[in-house]
Amino acid sequence: MTIWKDYQLAYSLVEAVEAYDQAEKPVCFVSGGTDLLLEIQQGSHPAMKTLIDLNHINEMRELKVMGEQIFIGAAVPVSQITNSALIKEHAMAVAEATGLIGGPQVRNSATLGGNVAHALPAADGMISLVAMDAIAITYSHSGYSKKKILDLFKGPGVSALGNDEILVGFEFQIKKPGEGSAFDRVMRPQGVALPILNHAVWLRKKDDVVEDVRISFGPSGPVPTRALLVEEVFRGNKLSDETISRAKATILKTVKFRTSKMRATSEYRYHLAQALLEKVVKIAWNRAGETE
Ligand SMILES: Cc1cc2nc3c(=O)[nH]c(=O)nc-3n(C[C@H](O)[C@H](O)[C@H](O)COP(=O)(O)OP(=O)(O)OC[C@H]3O[C@@H](n4cnc5c(N)ncnc54)[C@H](O)[C@@H]3O)c2cc1C
């Protein structure tokens, strides 16, 4: 089967957007191709006349500190993110999430840009970026723009990016003393791709209480969300057994987990969510304690 007719390499964002304009349609961007090419091959995505490869755009391949922010280029292979000392220091949730995507071969090609642009509500890298409160930098014919990570999604598999809009990279705050993050997930045995449930936590500890916290589960609805009412239970409180019990009860009342034919029942997801919450929030808390 023909997956594309014309494959173009872009060396700058301007070139990529111009190539998109002028390309024989239908056209789309490709990074690692680990989602897109498989979907075209399996018939769940229409075949493209033109693919525009974003992997040679230097600013999309950078991973660096910019003042008070960490910047991860959207085309950095996720294996590089996982192994980065900078990401391990500032965002363990992101290092852990990207380290669980596929196997080594997939991780050497897959990118965070593709993980987010594909807009699946349980994508691992994306869920970790939600807990880090990441901002996406995008580029289109109207220039650069910045968007909150949660504003990038319209529905399962449907991103809110414009047709010619490129995810250039993601930024989030550097880690300050007393802050920590963590990620974990549960997969079907021998499962590939998306997990039954994943979970990311970022928190700030002060004077033995959780001063601030961000919590995300995937999938927990058609688009990624934060578990805001669960966060409220922790804010301003000690990380005691009593707080964790109230947080678990709040998951049952306020977070939406559905049954999906291929993965799990909603009951099982509620069960896992409580166990994951207790595990992951304690890891983030201990990490926060290391730098207080
Ligand atoms: C065997 C296997 C195992 C996998 N396991 C996991 C897993 O455990 N967890 C998980 O989350 N995912 C998993 N995946 C899915 C996939 O690898 C990831 O979602 C990956 O991060 C996608 O990135 P990519 O660069 O390959 O995207 P691509 O396939 O290149 O692109 C995906 C989509 O995003 C668009 N796109 C890509 N880059 C950009 C950009 N910079 N700006 C705008 N649009 C863009 C493309 O047009 C396309 O629509 C797995 C896939 C395979 C094949």
The ligand as an SDF file (V2000), in Angstrom:
LIG
                    3D

 53 58  0  0  0  0  0  0  0  0999 V2000
    4.7640   -0.5110   19.5220 C   0  0  0  0  0  0  0  0  0  0  0  0
    4.2900    0.8410   20.0080 C   0  0  0  0  0  0  0  0  0  0  0  0
    4.2170    1.0810   21.3700 C   0  0  0  0  0  0  0  0  0  0  0  0
    3.7650    2.3190   21.8420 C   0  0  0  0  0  0  0  0  0  0  0  0
    3.7010    2.5150   23.1870 N   0  0  0  0  0  0  0  0  0  0  0  0
    3.2330    3.6950   23.6740 C   0  0  0  0  0  0  0  0  0  0  0  0
    3.1500    3.8930   25.0770 C   0  0  0  0  0  0  0  0  0  0  0  0
    3.4980    3.0100   25.8690 O   0  0  0  0  0  0  0  0  0  0  0  0
    2.6780    5.0800   25.5130 N   0  0  0  0  0  0  0  0  0  0  0  0
    2.3020    6.0780   24.6590 C   0  0  0  0  0  0  0  0  0  0  0  0
    1.9020    7.1530   25.1120 O   0  0  0  0  0  0  0  0  0  0  0  0
    2.3720    5.9080   23.3100 N   0  0  0  0  0  0  0  0  0  0  0  0
    2.8280    4.7540   22.7970 C   0  0  0  0  0  0  0  0  0  0  0  0
    2.9010    4.5510   21.4330 N   0  0  0  0  0  0  0  0  0  0  0  0
    2.4360    5.5960   20.5290 C   0  0  0  0  0  0  0  0  0  0  0  0
    3.5380    6.5140   19.9550 C   0  0  0  0  0  0  0  0  0  0  0  0
    4.7920    5.8920   19.9120 O   0  0  0  0  0  0  0  0  0  0  0  0
    3.6720    7.8160   20.7660 C   0  0  0  0  0  0  0  0  0  0  0  0
    2.4270    8.4700   20.8640 O   0  0  0  0  0  0  0  0  0  0  0  0
    4.7150    8.7610   20.1270 C   0  0  0  0  0  0  0  0  0  0  0  0
    5.1140    9.6950   21.1400 O   0  0  0  0  0  0  0  0  0  0  0  0
    4.2150    9.5040   18.9120 C   0  0  0  0  0  0  0  0  0  0  0  0
    5.2560   10.3630   18.4590 O   0  0  0  0  0  0  0  0  0  0  0  0
    5.7660   10.3350   16.9380 P   0  0  0  0  0  0  0  0  0  0  0  0
    6.8460   11.3500   16.8700 O   0  0  0  0  0  0  0  0  0  0  0  0
    6.0930    8.9830   16.4810 O   0  0  0  0  0  0  0  0  0  0  0  0
    4.4470   10.8710   16.2080 O   0  0  0  0  0  0  0  0  0  0  0  0
    4.0620   10.7170   14.6610 P   0  0  0  0  0  0  0  0  0  0  0  0
    3.6020    9.3380   14.3980 O   0  0  0  0  0  0  0  0  0  0  0  0
    5.1300   11.2670   13.7970 O   0  0  0  0  0  0  0  0  0  0  0  0
    2.8190   11.7170   14.5980 O   0  0  0  0  0  0  0  0  0  0  0  0
    1.6390   11.4850   15.3260 C   0  0  0  0  0  0  0  0  0  0  0  0
    0.6350   12.6090   14.9940 C   0  0  0  0  0  0  0  0  0  0  0  0
    1.1180   13.8470   15.4550 O   0  0  0  0  0  0  0  0  0  0  0  0
    1.3220   14.7740   14.3670 C   0  0  0  0  0  0  0  0  0  0  0  0
    2.5780   15.4530   14.7100 N   0  0  0  0  0  0  0  0  0  0  0  0
    3.7700   14.8530   14.9760 C   0  0  0  0  0  0  0  0  0  0  0  0
    4.6560   15.7760   15.3840 N   0  0  0  0  0  0  0  0  0  0  0  0
    4.0150   16.9780   15.3590 C   0  0  0  0  0  0  0  0  0  0  0  0
    4.4030   18.3120   15.6930 C   0  0  0  0  0  0  0  0  0  0  0  0
    5.6380   18.6090   16.1750 N   0  0  0  0  0  0  0  0  0  0  0  0
    3.4960   19.3130   15.5440 N   0  0  0  0  0  0  0  0  0  0  0  0
    2.2400   19.0180   15.1070 C   0  0  0  0  0  0  0  0  0  0  0  0
    1.7990   17.7860   14.7840 N   0  0  0  0  0  0  0  0  0  0  0  0
    2.6920   16.7770   14.9270 C   0  0  0  0  0  0  0  0  0  0  0  0
    1.3670   13.9280   13.1140 C   0  0  0  0  0  0  0  0  0  0  0  0
    0.8920   14.6530   11.9880 O   0  0  0  0  0  0  0  0  0  0  0  0
    0.4140   12.8080   13.4960 C   0  0  0  0  0  0  0  0  0  0  0  0
   -0.9180   13.2370   13.3200 O   0  0  0  0  0  0  0  0  0  0  0  0
    3.3760    3.3400   20.9300 C   0  0  0  0  0  0  0  0  0  0  0  0
    3.4820    3.0960   19.5460 C   0  0  0  0  0  0  0  0  0  0  0  0
    3.9340    1.8790   19.0980 C   0  0  0  0  0  0  0  0  0  0  0  0
    4.0450    1.6580   17.6030 C   0  0  0  0  0  0  0  0  0  0  0  0
  1  2  1  0
  2  3  1  0
  2 52  2  0
  3  4  2  0
  4  5  1  0
  4 50  1  0
  5  6  2  0
  6  7  1  0
  6 13  1  0
  7  8  2  0
  7  9  1  0
  9 10  1  0
 10 11  2  0
 10 12  1  0
 12 13  2  0
 13 14  1  0
 14 15  1  0
 14 50  1  0
 15 16  1  0
 16 17  1  0
 16 18  1  0
 18 19  1  0
 18 20  1  0
 20 21  1  0
 20 22  1  0
 22 23  1  0
 23 24  1  0
 24 25  2  0
 24 26  1  0
 24 27  1  0
 27 28  1  0
 28 29  2  0
 28 30  1  0
 28 31  1  0
 31 32  1  0
 32 33  1  0
 33 34  1  0
 33 48  1  0
 34 35  1  0
 35 36  1  0
 35 46  1  0
 36 37  1  0
 36 45  1  0
 37 38  2  0
 38 39  1  0
 39 40  1  0
 39 45  2  0
 40 41  1  0
 40 42  2  0
 42 43  1  0
 43 44  2  0
 44 45  1  0
 46 47  1  0
 46 48  1  0
 48 49  1  0
 50 51  2  0
 51 52  1  0
 52 53  1  0
M  END
$$$$
